[in-house]
Amino acid sequence: MGGTMDGTKQQRRRGNTRQRIQDVALELFAEQGYEKTSLREISERLEVTKAALYYHFKTKEEILVSIFEDLVRPIEDLIEWGRRQPHTLETKQEIIRRYSEALAGAAPLFRFMQENQATVRELRIGSMFKDRMMGLRYILVDPDADLVDQVRSISALFTLHAGMIFLHDVEGDPEDKRKAVLEVATDLVTRAHHQGAGDS
């Protein structure tokens, strides 16, 4: 029994180390840029040896991809959920609401991606993120909607992204800002759906 307990403790500690590496790496990437950050600097800030860091991650890209995968898991779950739902306005509004929450949880990563677009395009996470966006797009956009309404539906997603990035420096309660952005995004989807459905 003691062995199992030790194993669980060890696993938790390993999980915490992995999380700390991700947090510190993202901090450094945001502060000085992805290109200018070395594994050595990450290990120094963590106060661990480079070998200890190497045990968890072999490259900077591995760290970034792991951060991305952990933080976008809720978005993948959301896409899976959305694909199983009827193509109703309620489904679309719920997608937008849940996506807003998922973005709030991944705000540091998305700000990094915004500020380092050239790097992101060159790395695997660029195409991974694009795939997630396409998944959401197919759920939100009515294929027979006119072009303006398709643009409205897509704009709802980008409203959530832009709001998170550009309202970051605006004074005010973060949750109030998130709700204001969500209201605008929900309004776009609602208008697109009603007009796309033709209200007949």
Backbone as CSV, one residue per row, in Angstrom:
resi,resn,N_x,N_y,N_z,CA_x,CA_y,CA_z,C_x,C_y,C_z
1,MET,0.831,-1.202,0.000,0.000,0.000,0.000,0.863,1.248,0.000
2,GLY,1.950,1.189,0.831,2.862,2.335,0.895,3.449,2.650,-0.468
3,GLY,3.756,1.598,-1.255,4.331,1.791,-2.582,3.390,2.529,-3.498
4,THR,2.075,2.191,-3.426,1.076,2.855,-4.269,0.995,4.333,-3.912
5,MET,1.031,4.596,-2.605,0.925,5.976,-2.127,2.111,6.789,-2.653
6,ASP,3.319,6.202,-2.536,4.518,6.892,-3.020,4.428,7.155,-4.518
7,GLY,3.929,6.145,-5.243,3.779,6.277,-6.696,2.834,7.410,-7.053
8,THR,1.725,7.518,-6.317,0.742,8.589,-6.573,1.353,9.950,-6.284
9,LYS,2.097,10.026,-5.161,2.756,11.295,-4.796,3.748,11.698,-5.876
10,GLN,4.514,10.706,-6.325,5.525,10.955,-7.351,4.867,11.440,-8.648
11,GLN,3.740,10.801,-9.003,3.015,11.176,-10.219,2.511,12.616,-10.100
12,ARG,1.962,12.968,-8.913,1.434,14.314,-8.709,2.558,15.341,-8.810
13,ARG,3.713,14.989,-8.202,4.843,15.909,-8.236,5.320,16.099,-9.674
14,ARG,5.325,14.989,-10.445,5.738,15.057,-11.849,4.763,15.951,-12.623
15,GLY,3.464,15.775,-12.350,2.429,16.604,-12.985,2.621,18.065,-12.647
16,ASN,2.950,18.358,-11.391,3.157,19.744,-10.962,4.377,20.348,-11.640
17,THR,5.440,19.553,-11.771,6.664,20.036,-12.434,6.343,20.386,-13.890
18,ARG,5.610,19.501,-14.553,5.226,19.727,-15.955,4.435,21.027,-16.068
19,GLN,3.487,21.218,-15.158,2.660,22.434,-15.141,3.518,23.675,-14.905
20,ARG,4.465,23.577,-13.961,5.356,24.713,-13.659,6.213,25.068,-14.875
21,ILE,6.718,24.042,-15.557,7.522,24.281,-16.769,6.680,25.034,-17.793
22,GLN,5.445,24.574,-18.011,4.550,25.223,-18.977,4.314,26.689,-18.599
23,ASP,4.003,26.935,-17.321,3.697,28.295,-16.858,4.888,29.230,-17.029
24,VAL,6.061,28.748,-16.606,7.277,29.575,-16.686,7.673,29.812,-18.150
25,ALA,7.572,28.774,-18.971,7.917,28.921,-20.390,7.004,29.948,-21.048
26,LEU,5.707,29.865,-20.769,4.754,30.806,-21.373,5.035,32.234,-20.911
27,GLU,5.399,32.383,-19.640,5.790,33.704,-19.101,6.963,34.262,-19.890
28,LEU,8.004,33.447,-20.045,9.203,33.886,-20.766,8.910,34.149,-22.240
29,PHE,8.115,33.270,-22.874,7.759,33.479,-24.280,7.039,34.819,-24.432
30,ALA,6.159,35.134,-23.484,5.393,36.386,-23.545,6.302,37.586,-23.295
31,GLU,7.224,37.449,-22.349,8.123,38.560,-21.983,9.102,38.900,-23.093
32,GLN,9.783,37.874,-23.634,10.889,38.166,-24.549,10.748,37.531,-25.922
33,GLY,9.613,36.855,-26.152,9.396,36.218,-27.453,9.875,34.779,-27.454
34,TYR,9.209,33.970,-28.242,9.511,32.534,-28.329,10.929,32.298,-28.835
35,GLU,11.285,32.998,-29.921,12.597,32.778,-30.560,13.750,33.076,-29.606
36,LYS,13.591,34.128,-28.779,14.708,34.577,-27.940,14.807,33.800,-26.623
37,THR,13.852,32.932,-26.356,13.865,32.168,-25.104,14.540,30.821,-25.335
38,SER,15.477,30.481,-24.443,16.176,29.190,-24.569,15.703,28.240,-23.465
39,LEU,15.935,26.956,-23.681,15.616,25.958,-22.647,16.421,26.252,-21.378
40,ARG,17.651,26.744,-21.559,18.496,27.075,-20.400,17.837,28.152,-19.542
41,GLU,17.288,29.189,-20.197,16.628,30.264,-19.440,15.399,29.745,-18.698
42,ILE,14.676,28.836,-19.347,13.486,28.259,-18.695,13.929,27.477,-17.458
43,SER,14.983,26.656,-17.595,15.447,25.860,-16.448,15.994,26.766,-15.334
44,GLU,16.668,27.871,-15.714,17.189,28.800,-14.703,16.055,29.461,-13.924
45,ARG,15.026,29.907,-14.625,13.903,30.555,-13.938,13.190,29.559,-13.022
46,LEU,13.147,28.301,-13.449,12.509,27.248,-12.634,13.403,26.798,-11.481
47,GLU,14.705,27.140,-11.594,15.721,26.691,-10.635,15.824,25.165,-10.632
48,VAL,15.815,24.608,-11.839,16.066,23.173,-12.004,17.188,23.014,-13.037
49,THR,17.777,21.830,-13.097,18.825,21.605,-14.090,18.186,21.447,-15.468
50,LYS,18.993,21.657,-16.478,18.500,21.484,-17.846,18.100,20.015,-18.065
51,ALA,18.816,19.108,-17.395,18.507,17.669,-17.501,17.116,17.377,-16.930
52,ALA,16.768,18.047,-15.830,15.441,17.851,-15.214,14.346,18.351,-16.159
53,LEU,14.629,19.469,-16.811,13.672,20.026,-17.778,13.546,19.070,-18.982
54,TYR,14.682,18.548,-19.409,14.759,17.656,-20.573,13.988,16.360,-20.335
55,TYR,13.876,15.972,-19.059,13.130,14.759,-18.702,11.664,14.896,-19.140
56,HIS,11.143,16.106,-19.040,9.727,16.359,-19.385,9.558,16.794,-20.845
57,PHE,10.460,17.660,-21.309,10.334,18.221,-22.656,11.699,18.306,-23.308
58,LYS,11.775,17.851,-24.570,13.068,17.868,-25.278,13.317,19.198,-26.003
59,THR,12.229,19.896,-26.369,12.380,21.142,-27.133,11.378,22.189,-26.650
60,LYS,11.607,23.425,-27.054,10.655,24.511,-26.747,9.320,24.245,-27.412
61,GLU,9.384,23.711,-28.643,8.135,23.447,-29.363,7.298,22.409,-28.622
62,GLU,7.952,21.398,-28.053,7.226,20.391,-27.264,6.483,21.053,-26.104
63,ILE,7.142,22.004,-25.456,6.497,22.710,-24.334,5.275,23.467,-24.842
64,LEU,5.462,24.209,-25.931,4.370,25.027,-26.469,3.205,24.162,-26.931
65,VAL,3.510,23.059,-27.610,2.446,22.156,-28.079,1.704,21.554,-26.892
66,SER,2.430,21.206,-25.822,1.768,20.617,-24.646,0.848,21.641,-23.976
67,ILE,1.279,22.906,-23.918,0.436,23.972,-23.351,-0.823,24.094,-24.196
68,PHE,-0.614,24.135,-25.505,-1.725,24.288,-26.440,-2.713,23.125,-26.290
69,GLU,-2.187,21.903,-26.261,-3.070,20.725,-26.174,-3.865,20.711,-24.875
70,ASP,-3.207,21.072,-23.759,-3.909,21.092,-22.461,-4.996,22.153,-22.434
71,LEU,-4.684,23.331,-22.965,-5.624,24.441,-22.878,-6.747,24.361,-23.902
72,VAL,-6.516,23.682,-25.034,-7.592,23.600,-26.034,-8.432,22.329,-25.917
73,ARG,-8.081,21.460,-24.950,-8.909,20.263,-24.765,-10.383,20.605,-24.572
74,PRO,-10.717,21.637,-23.748,-12.144,21.988,-23.609,-12.775,22.396,-24.949
75,ILE,-11.983,22.975,-25.854,-12.515,23.381,-27.162,-12.799,22.132,-28.005
76,GLU,-11.909,21.137,-27.930,-12.144,19.884,-28.656,-13.402,19.197,-28.142
77,ASP,-13.568,19.188,-26.815,-14.772,18.586,-26.219,-16.021,19.320,-26.698
78,LEU,-15.901,20.638,-26.795,-17.027,21.464,-27.245,-17.403,21.146,-28.696
79,ILE,-16.401,20.984,-29.555,-16.663,20.656,-30.960,-17.361,19.293,-31.051
80,GLU,-16.860,18.324,-30.274,-17.487,16.992,-30.264,-18.945,17.086,-29.823
81,TRP,-19.187,17.872,-28.765,-20.553,18.058,-28.255,-21.421,18.715,-29.332
82,GLY,-20.907,19.771,-29.950,-21.658,20.525,-30.951,-22.051,19.682,-32.153
83,ARG,-21.174,18.765,-32.552,-21.462,17.904,-33.716,-22.630,16.953,-33.452
84,ARG,-22.870,16.657,-32.173,-23.954,15.718,-31.832,-25.296,16.420,-31.608
85,GLN,-25.283,17.773,-31.613,-26.502,18.528,-31.310,-27.267,18.880,-32.590
86,PRO,-28.582,19.167,-32.429,-29.336,19.663,-33.592,-28.812,21.053,-33.979
87,HIS,-28.949,21.412,-35.246,-28.393,22.680,-35.756,-29.357,23.839,-35.430
88,THR,-29.592,24.053,-34.127,-30.559,25.077,-33.704,-29.834,26.321,-33.210
89,LEU,-30.604,27.382,-33.039,-30.043,28.625,-32.483,-29.520,28.377,-31.067
90,GLU,-30.256,27.584,-30.279,-29.839,27.301,-28.892,-28.464,26.618,-28.867
91,THR,-28.244,25.687,-29.794,-26.944,25.005,-29.875,-25.844,26.021,-30.170
92,LYS,-26.100,26.878,-31.141,-25.078,27.867,-31.532,-24.775,28.832,-30.379
93,GLN,-25.816,29.281,-29.688,-25.613,30.194,-28.556,-24.824,29.511,-27.441
94,GLU,-25.112,28.226,-27.229,-24.390,27.478,-26.194,-22.928,27.270,-26.597
95,ILE,-22.680,27.023,-27.877,-21.301,26.900,-28.381,-20.530,28.189,-28.087
96,ILE,-21.140,29.328,-28.415,-20.481,30.625,-28.200,-20.229,30.852,-26.700
97,ARG,-21.216,30.516,-25.871,-21.062,30.714,-24.417,-19.911,29.856,-23.878
98,ARG,-19.905,28.581,-24.262,-18.859,27.680,-23.758,-17.484,28.027,-24.327
99,TYR,-17.464,28.470,-25.576,-16.183,28.850,-26.190,-15.606,30.069,-25.465
100,SER,-16.467,30.990,-25.090,-16.040,32.173,-24.333,-15.374,31.757,-23.018
101,GLU,-15.965,30.769,-22.342,-15.391,30.275,-21.079,-14.055,29.577,-21.313
102,ALA,-13.988,28.777,-22.377,-12.740,28.061,-22.696,-11.616,29.055,-23.003
103,LEU,-11.943,30.118,-23.741,-10.942,31.141,-24.060,-10.450,31.844,-22.803
104,ALA,-11.367,32.126,-21.888,-10.982,32.803,-20.641,-9.954,31.957,-19.889
105,GLY,-10.129,30.630,-19.913,-9.195,29.735,-19.239,-7.846,29.636,-19.945
106,ALA,-7.819,29.985,-21.226,-6.587,29.867,-22.013,-6.042,31.229,-22.435
107,ALA,-6.462,32.283,-21.726,-6.109,33.654,-22.139,-4.604,33.889,-22.355
108,PRO,-3.710,33.457,-21.427,-2.279,33.728,-21.657,-1.761,33.117,-22.956
109,LEU,-2.223,31.899,-23.265,-1.775,31.242,-24.505,-2.270,32.001,-25.731
110,PHE,-3.534,32.419,-25.718,-4.078,33.092,-26.892,-3.442,34.469,-27.088
111,ARG,-3.090,35.126,-25.984,-2.378,36.413,-26.124,-0.999,36.170,-26.726
112,PHE,-0.342,35.110,-26.264,0.963,34.756,-26.835,0.830,34.498,-28.333
113,MET,-0.202,33.740,-28.719,-0.399,33.404,-30.135,-0.645,34.659,-30.964
114,GLN,-1.387,35.595,-30.397,-1.677,36.849,-31.099,-0.402,37.659,-31.316
115,GLU,0.440,37.703,-30.273,1.646,38.531,-30.328,2.794,37.861,-31.093
116,ASN,2.679,36.571,-31.351,3.755,35.829,-32.023,3.214,35.075,-33.232
117,GLN,2.441,35.773,-34.056,1.733,35.105,-35.151,2.676,34.425,-36.141
118,ALA,3.794,35.058,-36.444,4.732,34.469,-37.421,5.274,33.149,-36.890
119,THR,5.653,33.131,-35.605,6.168,31.909,-34.975,5.099,30.829,-34.970
120,VAL,3.898,31.215,-34.576,2.785,30.255,-34.467,2.499,29.613,-35.820
121,ARG,2.564,30.416,-36.888,2.308,29.885,-38.235,3.324,28.811,-38.612
122,GLU,4.569,29.001,-38.162,5.633,28.048,-38.509,5.573,26.770,-37.675
123,LEU,4.967,26.855,-36.504,4.920,25.698,-35.616,3.643,24.896,-35.841
124,ARG,3.639,23.685,-35.307,2.482,22.799,-35.443,1.202,23.410,-34.888
125,ILE,1.325,24.230,-33.836,0.092,24.721,-33.195,-0.714,25.625,-34.121
126,GLY,-0.056,26.234,-35.113,-0.789,27.078,-36.058,-1.844,26.283,-36.805
127,SER,-1.440,25.135,-37.368,-2.405,24.321,-38.118,-3.390,23.627,-37.179
128,MET,-2.936,23.289,-35.959,-3.836,22.665,-34.979,-4.962,23.636,-34.610
129,PHE,-4.586,24.904,-34.412,-5.582,25.908,-34.042,-6.565,26.145,-35.193
130,LYS,-6.022,26.191,-36.411,-6.868,26.391,-37.588,-7.902,25.263,-37.711
131,ASP,-7.476,24.034,-37.428,-8.400,22.889,-37.464,-9.534,23.066,-36.468
132,ARG,-9.213,23.552,-35.257,-10.257,23.777,-34.233,-11.245,24.841,-34.719
133,MET,-10.704,25.891,-35.345,-11.577,26.968,-35.835,-12.525,26.445,-36.920
134,MET,-11.991,25.590,-37.798,-12.829,25.022,-38.859,-13.922,24.144,-38.250
135,GLY,-13.575,23.400,-37.201,-14.558,22.557,-36.519,-15.708,23.377,-35.957
136,LEU,-15.377,24.503,-35.334,-16.414,25.389,-34.781,-17.218,26.038,-35.905
137,ARG,-16.528,26.391,-36.957,-17.190,27.062,-38.084,-18.305,26.186,-38.661
138,TYR,-18.017,24.893,-38.831,-19.018,24.001,-39.437,-20.253,23.855,-38.554
139,ILE,-20.085,24.042,-37.257,-21.239,23.943,-36.356,-22.048,25.252,-36.369
140,LEU,-21.344,26.375,-36.442,-22.009,27.684,-36.333,-22.639,28.180,-37.636
141,VAL,-22.030,27.837,-38.769,-22.471,28.406,-40.052,-23.502,27.495,-40.713
142,ASP,-24.652,28.072,-41.067,-25.637,27.327,-41.858,-25.131,27.284,-43.294
143,PRO,-24.945,26.096,-43.865,-24.363,26.004,-45.219,-25.200,26.723,-46.276
144,ASP,-26.516,26.818,-46.044,-27.355,27.485,-47.052,-27.614,28.951,-46.724
145,ALA,-26.949,29.474,-45.686,-27.114,30.897,-45.334,-26.443,31.755,-46.392
146,ASP,-26.954,32.989,-46.543,-26.289,33.870,-47.506,-24.941,34.313,-46.943
147,LEU,-24.138,34.903,-47.795,-22.754,35.226,-47.441,-22.664,36.143,-46.225
148,VAL,-23.533,37.143,-46.147,-23.490,38.090,-45.020,-23.704,37.347,-43.697
149,ASP,-24.646,36.399,-43.679,-24.911,35.664,-42.446,-23.791,34.680,-42.111
150,GLN,-23.139,34.139,-43.144,-21.969,33.291,-42.886,-20.860,34.121,-42.242
151,VAL,-20.688,35.341,-42.743,-19.671,36.239,-42.179,-20.024,36.589,-40.731
152,ARG,-21.318,36.824,-40.463,-21.744,37.122,-39.090,-21.375,35.969,-38.143
153,SER,-21.639,34.739,-38.571,-21.348,33.578,-37.721,-19.851,33.450,-37.437
154,ILE,-19.040,33.607,-38.482,-17.579,33.541,-38.315,-17.097,34.701,-37.439
155,SER,-17.685,35.877,-37.655,-17.297,37.075,-36.882,-17.561,36.889,-35.393
156,ALA,-18.550,36.080,-35.040,-18.839,35.825,-33.624,-17.614,35.213,-32.939
157,LEU,-16.959,34.254,-33.632,-15.755,33.627,-33.074,-14.636,34.656,-32.912
158,PHE,-14.436,35.453,-33.969,-13.343,36.420,-33.927,-13.621,37.572,-32.961
159,THR,-14.901,37.840,-32.716,-15.263,38.837,-31.699,-14.767,38.364,-30.335
160,LEU,-14.935,37.074,-30.054,-14.467,36.530,-28.773,-12.942,36.632,-28.667
161,HIS,-12.240,36.324,-29.760,-10.771,36.429,-29.754,-10.337,37.875,-29.567
162,ALA,-10.907,38.757,-30.394,-10.504,40.177,-30.355,-10.811,40.790,-28.996
163,GLY,-11.975,40.458,-28.452,-12.352,41.006,-27.147,-11.363,40.615,-26.068
164,MET,-10.947,39.363,-26.085,-10.009,38.881,-25.065,-8.650,39.578,-25.201
165,ILE,-8.230,39.788,-26.437,-6.901,40.380,-26.658,-6.916,41.889,-26.445
166,PHE,-7.890,42.567,-27.063,-7.845,44.024,-27.068,-8.460,44.669,-25.830
167,LEU,-9.297,43.934,-25.097,-9.848,44.495,-23.859,-8.966,44.175,-22.653
168,HIS,-7.900,43.415,-22.886,-7.008,43.021,-21.790,-6.474,44.247,-21.043
169,ASP,-6.134,45.299,-21.789,-5.557,46.501,-21.166,-6.603,47.547,-20.789
170,VAL,-7.878,47.272,-21.077,-8.944,48.221,-20.737,-9.327,48.004,-19.280
171,GLU,-9.498,49.116,-18.546,-9.865,49.005,-17.135,-11.216,48.339,-16.985
172,GLY,-11.383,47.631,-15.893,-12.675,47.021,-15.608,-12.531,45.581,-15.172
173,ASP,-13.624,45.051,-14.648,-13.650,43.684,-14.156,-13.548,42.711,-15.339
174,PRO,-12.611,41.753,-15.301,-12.439,40.831,-16.429,-13.727,40.083,-16.793
175,GLU,-14.502,39.713,-15.783,-15.727,38.965,-16.058,-16.765,39.853,-16.749
176,ASP,-16.831,41.142,-16.350,-17.750,42.083,-17.021,-17.357,42.254,-18.484
177,LYS,-16.046,42.337,-18.732,-15.562,42.493,-20.113,-15.892,41.246,-20.920
178,ARG,-15.683,40.065,-20.313,-15.981,38.815,-21.019,-17.466,38.745,-21.381
179,LYS,-18.323,39.145,-20.427,-19.776,39.091,-20.670,-20.198,40.071,-21.762
180,ALA,-19.565,41.241,-21.805,-19.897,42.232,-22.837,-19.534,41.688,-24.220
181,VAL,-18.348,41.078,-24.318,-17.894,40.500,-25.591,-18.811,39.336,-25.983
182,LEU,-19.169,38.517,-25.002,-20.058,37.381,-25.250,-21.416,37.847,-25.772
183,GLU,-21.906,38.945,-25.217,-23.206,39.485,-25.663,-23.161,39.866,-27.141
184,VAL,-22.079,40.513,-27.554,-21.934,40.925,-28.959,-21.825,39.683,-29.857
185,ALA,-21.019,38.700,-29.437,-20.843,37.476,-30.236,-22.161,36.707,-30.351
186,THR,-22.902,36.627,-29.259,-24.195,35.925,-29.259,-25.181,36.636,-30.181
187,ASP,-25.145,37.962,-30.152,-26.030,38.756,-31.012,-25.741,38.476,-32.497
188,LEU,-24.465,38.369,-32.844,-24.084,38.081,-34.238,-24.627,36.724,-34.684
189,VAL,-24.451,35.707,-33.849,-24.925,34.362,-34.182,-26.457,34.341,-34.280
190,THR,-27.097,35.051,-33.376,-28.571,35.099,-33.359,-29.104,35.747,-34.626
191,ARG,-28.504,36.876,-35.002,-28.942,37.565,-36.227,-28.704,36.691,-37.456
192,ALA,-27.559,36.038,-37.497,-27.239,35.173,-38.644,-28.226,34.016,-38.730
193,HIS,-28.575,33.447,-37.597,-29.473,32.283,-37.598,-30.888,32.679,-38.032
194,HIS,-31.410,33.746,-37.424,-32.770,34.153,-37.761,-32.894,34.495,-39.244
195,GLN,-31.937,35.271,-39.731,-32.006,35.677,-41.134,-31.700,34.493,-42.047
196,GLY,-30.766,33.625,-41.610,-30.422,32.449,-42.407,-31.593,31.490,-42.491
197,ALA,-32.361,31.411,-41.389,-33.507,30.496,-41.374,-34.659,31.059,-42.188
198,GLY,-34.614,32.356,-42.486,-35.640,32.988,-43.305,-36.925,33.287,-42.539
199,ASP,-36.993,32.856,-41.271,-38.160,33.119,-40.427,-39.472,32.739,-41.097
200,SER,-39.443,31.676,-41.896,-40.694,31.327,-42.591,-41.522,30.389,-41.727
